[in-house]
Amino acid sequence: MNLNDITRGFLLGESITPSIQSYLQSLKEIISGIRPRSAVDERRLEMAQNHLREIKRRHRQLEEKLSLLEEHVKVLEEGKE
């Protein structure tokens, strides 16, 4: 993909949607940039960080399962031929 295609996609709103990893990284940066003003805020930020870690872990598990299932489908398709 060249610069003209990227620019055209940006201007026309046809850009590529970000990956889940990009969204998670962005959320992590936002959360780490927030400064708590009270103990309640601090606990909420801790919970948000824990939830983000859990989302990352579960996403990784789903990616592994997807990869495994794709391999199974490939083997089944090869066996069919």
C-alpha positions in Angstrom: 0.0 0.0 0.0 1.5 3.3 -1.0 1.1 6.8 0.5 -1.6 7.9 -2.0 -3.8 4.9 -1.1 -3.4 5.6 2.6 -4.2 9.3 2.2 -7.2 8.6 0.0 -8.5 6.1 2.5 -8.1 8.6 5.3 -9.8 11.4 3.5 -12.7 9.2 2.3 -13.1 7.6 5.7 -12.1 4.2 4.3 -9.2 3.6 6.6 -8.5 0.3 8.2 -10.1 -0.3 11.5 -7.7 -0.7 14.4 -7.0 -4.1 15.9 -8.2 -5.2 19.4 -4.6 -4.9 20.5 -4.5 -1.3 19.4 -7.7 -0.5 21.4 -6.3 -2.3 24.5 -3.0 -0.4 24.2 -4.9 2.9 23.9 -7.0 2.1 27.0 -3.9 1.1 29.0 -2.3 4.4 28.1 -5.4 6.4 29.1 -5.8 4.5 32.4 -2.1 5.0 33.3 -2.4 8.7 32.5 -5.2 9.3 35.0 -4.2 10.5 38.4 -6.5 9.5 41.2 -7.7 12.3 43.6 -9.1 10.0 46.3 -8.8 6.5 47.6 -12.0 5.6 45.8 -10.6 6.8 42.5 -7.4 4.8 43.1 -9.4 1.6 43.7 -11.4 2.3 40.6 -8.3 2.7 38.5 -6.9 -0.5 40.0 -10.1 -2.3 39.1 -9.9 -0.9 35.5 -6.3 -2.1 35.2 -7.3 -5.5 36.5 -10.2 -5.7 34.0 -7.9 -4.7 31.2 -5.4 -7.4 32.1 -8.2 -9.9 32.2 -9.5 -8.8 28.8 -6.0 -9.1 27.3 -5.7 -12.6 28.8 -9.1 -13.8 27.5 -8.4 -12.3 24.1 -5.1 -14.2 23.9 -7.0 -17.4 24.8 -9.6 -16.8 22.1 -6.9 -16.1 19.5 -5.2 -19.4 20.5 -8.6 -21.3 20.2 -9.3 -19.7 16.9 -5.9 -20.7 15.6 -6.4 -24.3 16.8 -9.9 -24.4 15.2 -8.5 -23.1 11.9 -5.8 -25.8 11.9 -8.5 -28.4 12.5 -10.6 -27.1 9.6 -7.6 -27.1 7.4 -6.8 -30.8 8.3 -10.5 -31.7 7.7 -10.5 -30.0 4.3 -7.3 -31.8 3.4 -8.8 -35.1 4.4 -11.8 -34.5 2.3 -9.8 -34.1 -0.9 
